[in-house]
Amino acid sequence: MHTVANVKRTTVNLDQDLVREAGEALGTSRMTDTLHEAMRDVIRRRNLEALTKERFEDLTLEELQRMRQGRSFDHLRD
């Protein structure tokens, strides 16, 4: 679960059926969790849409395969 550091209590009018349905779709049970998760999803979707508009001209199939290979982080050990 994502920790919320900057919280403001507020009053809003919400369609309870919509909140319940969103909670079911998101797997949340508390209203606050449902709203936070829905907002995260909107942001994620916006970021994914922006990513689809990017051009990755330097990214070849070979480079993508290299990036997918396992990496060793042994050099970071003490």
C-alpha positions in Angstrom: 0.0 0.0 0.0 1.2 3.5 -0.8 1.9 5.7 2.2 0.2 9.1 2.0 2.4 11.8 3.4 0.5 15.0 2.4 -3.1 14.5 3.6 -5.9 17.0 3.8 -9.3 16.1 5.2 -12.1 17.5 3.1 -15.8 17.0 2.4 -17.0 15.9 -1.0 -20.3 14.7 -2.4 -19.7 11.2 -4.0 -22.0 8.8 -5.8 -21.9 5.9 -3.4 -22.8 3.4 -6.1 -19.9 4.7 -8.2 -17.5 4.5 -5.2 -18.7 0.9 -4.4 -18.3 -0.2 -8.0 -14.8 1.4 -8.2 -13.8 -0.3 -5.0 -14.9 -3.7 -6.4 -12.9 -3.1 -9.6 -9.8 -1.9 -7.6 -10.0 -4.4 -4.9 -10.4 -1.8 -2.1 -12.9 -1.6 0.7 -12.4 1.7 2.3 -13.5 4.9 0.5 -10.2 6.7 1.0 -8.3 3.7 -0.4 -10.7 3.5 -3.3 -10.3 7.2 -4.1 -6.5 7.1 -3.8 -6.2 4.0 -5.9 -8.5 5.5 -8.6 -6.3 8.6 -8.7 -3.2 6.6 -9.0 -4.7 4.6 -11.8 -5.6 7.9 -13.7 -2.0 9.1 -13.3 -0.6 5.7 -14.4 -2.9 5.7 -17.5 -1.8 9.3 -18.3 1.9 8.3 -18.0 1.4 5.2 -20.2 -0.4 7.3 -22.8 2.5 9.8 -22.8 4.9 6.9 -23.2 3.2 5.7 -26.3 3.8 9.1 -27.9 7.6 8.9 -27.3 10.0 7.9 -30.0 12.7 5.5 -29.0 14.8 5.7 -32.1 18.0 4.4 -30.4 16.2 1.4 -29.0 16.9 -1.6 -31.2 15.7 -5.1 -30.7 19.2 -6.1 -29.6 19.3 -3.3 -27.0 15.9 -4.3 -25.7 17.0 -7.9 -25.4 20.2 -6.8 -23.6 18.1 -4.7 -21.2 15.9 -7.7 -20.4 18.8 -9.9 -19.4 19.4 -10.6 -15.7 21.8 -8.2 -14.0 24.3 -8.8 -11.3 24.6 -6.4 -8.4 27.4 -8.2 -6.7 29.6 -5.1 -7.2 27.3 -3.2 -4.8 28.0 -5.5 -1.8 30.3 -4.4 1.0 
